[in-house]
Amino acid sequence: MGGRPDLLEQSLRSIQEKWQFAQVVAINDFADPRCDHVFKSIYPNGVLLSDGIKRGHHGAIDKLYAGIQTPYVFHTEDDWIFSDEISFEKIKKFLDANKKVTSYCLRNPADFLQETERNKINAESAQDVNYYNLGHVHPEWYGYSFNPHLIKIEKIRNIGDFVRFKKERHVSEHMKKHGHFVAYATQSLCTHIGEGVSMANPNANKKKSKIRVWLRQQINRIKALVSKA
């Protein structure tokens, strides 16, 4: 977290209103005292790692996970909010029984996949948990994700140091090579509120975000015209 105290507050309050966790740990990788204040105001007994050292994303992840003491980790970032109840106990049993599942991600693939990619999704079910397996959608992605998810600490320890991977897709590719995949929710259990808001430079992506939205609208119009042709 860091650089976006307004988003962080929305995110943490959406969590605090619904769930109580045995251990709450956060890392401020941007030396931002505003975010420190937000975190401590909402989780005064939480563990805050804020030493002013900028480790990079994967270095911060390693620092964060090093002190985790619980058998399961609910991982999220500062720009997600949660409006629905989640049966964590059911998901824990699901993860225990399915060793090839990396994690249970709270995102619905319909939120980010192209229509042509959705045809490659496998709808599956185990331990009374319905989920999507995206293993065939892309050769590198969907073996691991930093999007909000529940994961066993054992799985994190088996991955090892995240800093040895350059990008998230490299972690994902590593997990897929070992036969693992992320189980994605069949309905959206979280909402992304950080589109176009950069942590490093909050103003830099505003124009880019507007351009992306415009391009997406144009692409959707073209798809609609093609489908009607």
C-alpha positions in Angstrom: 0.0 0.0 0.0 1.1 3.6 -0.4 0.1 6.8 -2.3 -3.6 6.2 -2.2 -4.9 6.7 1.3 -8.5 7.4 0.1 -8.7 4.1 -1.7 -7.0 2.3 1.2 -9.6 3.6 3.7 -12.5 2.4 1.5 -10.9 -1.0 1.1 -10.1 -1.6 4.7 -13.5 -0.4 6.0 -15.2 -2.8 3.5 -13.2 -5.6 5.1 -13.5 -4.5 8.7 -17.3 -4.3 8.4 -17.6 -8.0 7.5 -14.8 -10.1 8.9 -12.5 -10.5 11.9 -9.1 -12.0 11.3 -6.6 -13.4 13.8 -3.8 -11.4 12.3 -3.9 -8.4 10.0 -0.6 -7.4 8.4 0.1 -4.6 5.9 3.2 -3.2 4.3 3.7 0.4 3.2 6.2 0.2 0.4 6.0 3.9 -0.6 7.0 5.6 2.7 3.6 7.3 2.8 2.7 8.4 6.4 -0.9 9.1 5.3 -1.5 5.4 4.6 0.2 4.5 7.9 -2.4 6.7 9.6 -5.3 5.1 7.8 -4.2 1.6 8.5 -3.6 2.2 12.2 -6.9 4.1 12.6 -8.9 1.2 11.3 -6.6 -1.7 12.6 -4.9 -0.2 15.7 -3.8 -3.8 16.7 -2.7 -4.7 13.2 0.9 -5.2 12.3 2.2 -2.4 10.1 5.5 -2.8 8.2 6.6 0.7 7.3 10.4 1.3 7.5 10.8 3.7 4.6 12.5 1.1 2.4 11.2 0.7 -1.2 11.7 -3.0 -2.0 9.6 -3.2 -5.1 6.4 -5.1 -5.3 7.8 -8.7 -5.0 10.3 -7.6 -2.4 7.5 -6.1 -0.3 5.5 -9.3 -0.7 8.4 -11.4 0.7 8.7 -9.0 3.6 5.0 -9.1 4.2 4.7 -12.9 4.1 7.8 -13.6 6.2 5.9 -12.8 9.4 2.6 -14.5 8.7 1.7 -17.0 11.4 -1.7 -18.2 10.3 -2.3 -21.3 8.1 -4.3 -19.3 5.5 -3.8 -15.9 4.1 -6.5 -13.6 2.7 -4.4 -11.4 0.3 -5.7 -8.1 -1.0 -4.4 -4.7 -2.2 -5.4 -1.2 -1.4 -7.8 -0.7 -4.3 -10.4 -3.4 -3.8 -13.7 -3.3 -1.9 -15.9 -6.2 -0.8 -19.6 -6.0 -0.7 -20.6 -9.7 -0.4 -20.3 -12.2 2.4 -17.7 -14.9 1.7 -17.7 -18.4 3.3 -14.0 -18.6 4.2 -14.5 -21.8 6.1 -15.9 -23.6 3.0 -13.1 -22.2 0.8 -10.5 -23.4 3.4 -11.8 -27.0 3.1 -11.8 -26.7 -0.6 -8.1 -25.6 -0.6 -7.2 -28.4 1.8 -8.8 -31.0 -0.5 -7.4 -29.7 -3.8 -3.7 -29.6 -3.8 -3.3 -28.4 -7.4 -5.4 -25.3 -6.7 -3.0 -22.4 -6.0 -5.7 -20.1 -4.4 -9.3 -19.1 -4.6 -9.6 -15.7 -6.3 -12.6 -13.5 -5.6 -12.7 -12.1 -9.1 -15.2 -13.4 -11.7 -13.4 -13.9 -15.0 -16.3 -12.2 -16.8 -14.8 -9.0 -15.4 -11.6 -9.2 -17.3 -11.7 -11.8 -20.0 -12.5 -11.2 -23.7 -15.6 -12.9 -25.0 -13.5 -15.2 -27.2 -11.4 -16.2 -24.1 -14.5 -17.1 -22.1 -15.1 -20.1 -24.3 -11.9 -21.7 -22.9 -13.0 -21.6 -19.3 -13.8 -24.8 -17.5 -16.6 -24.6 -15.0 -15.9 -27.0 -12.2 -17.0 -27.9 -8.7 -15.5 -29.6 -5.6 -16.3 -29.6 -1.9 -19.5 -27.6 -2.5 -17.5 -24.8 -4.1 -18.2 -23.8 -7.7 -15.3 -22.2 -9.5 -13.8 -21.5 -12.9 -10.5 -23.0 -14.1 -8.8 -20.7 -16.6 -5.8 -23.0 -17.2 -6.5 -23.3 -20.9 -7.1 -19.6 -21.5 -3.4 -18.5 -21.6 -0.1 -20.4 -21.5 1.4 -18.2 -18.8 -1.5 -16.6 -16.8 -3.9 -17.9 -14.3 -1.6 -20.2 -12.4 -1.1 -17.4 -9.8 -2.7 -14.0 -9.2 -2.2 -11.1 -6.8 -5.9 -10.2 -7.1 -7.8 -10.7 -3.9 -7.6 -14.4 -2.9 -7.4 -16.9 -0.2 -4.3 -19.1 -0.2 -2.7 -21.5 2.2 0.6 -20.3 3.8 2.0 -23.7 2.9 1.6 -22.8 -0.8 3.3 -19.5 -0.3 6.2 -21.2 1.4 6.5 -23.7 -1.4 6.7 -20.9 -4.0 9.7 -19.4 -2.1 11.0 -15.9 -2.6 8.8 -13.9 -4.9 11.7 -11.5 -5.6 13.2 -14.1 -7.8 10.4 -13.6 -10.3 10.5 -10.5 -12.4 6.7 -10.1 -12.9 3.5 -11.6 -11.7 3.1 -13.7 -14.9 6.4 -15.4 -14.2 5.0 -16.6 -10.8 1.9 -17.8 -12.7 4.0 -19.6 -15.3 6.0 -21.3 -12.6 2.9 -22.5 -10.9 1.4 -23.8 -14.1 4.5 -25.7 -14.9 3.9 -27.6 -11.6 0.3 -28.3 -12.6 -1.3 -25.6 -10.4 -4.1 -23.3 -11.3 -6.2 -20.5 -9.6 -9.8 -21.2 -8.9 -11.9 -18.1 -9.8 -15.2 -17.2 -8.3 -18.3 -17.7 -10.4 -19.7 -14.4 -9.3 -17.9 -11.2 -8.5 -17.0 -11.0 -4.8 -14.9 -7.9 -5.0 -14.8 -4.6 -7.0 -11.7 -2.8 -8.3 -11.7 0.9 -7.5 -8.2 1.8 -8.5 -8.5 1.9 -12.3 -6.2 4.6 -13.7 -4.8 5.6 -10.3 -1.1 5.0 -10.2 0.6 4.5 -6.8 3.9 5.9 -8.1 2.3 8.9 -9.8 -1.4 9.4 -9.1 -1.8 12.0 -11.8 0.1 10.2 -14.6 -2.5 7.7 -15.6 -5.6 9.9 -15.6 -5.3 10.7 -19.3 -4.2 7.2 -20.0 -7.3 5.9 -18.2 -9.6 8.1 -20.2 -8.0 6.8 -23.4 -8.3 3.2 -22.3 -12.0 3.7 -21.5 -12.5 5.4 -24.9 -10.7 2.6 -26.7 -12.7 0.0 -24.8 -16.0 1.7 -25.8 -14.9 1.8 -29.5 -13.9 -1.8 -29.4 -17.3 -2.8 -27.9 -19.1 -0.7 -30.6 -17.2 -2.5 -33.3 -18.0 -5.9 -31.8 -21.6 -5.0 -31.6 -21.7 -3.9 -35.3 -19.9 -7.1 -36.3 -22.3 -9.3 -34.4 -25.2 -7.6 -36.1 -23.7 -8.0 -39.6 
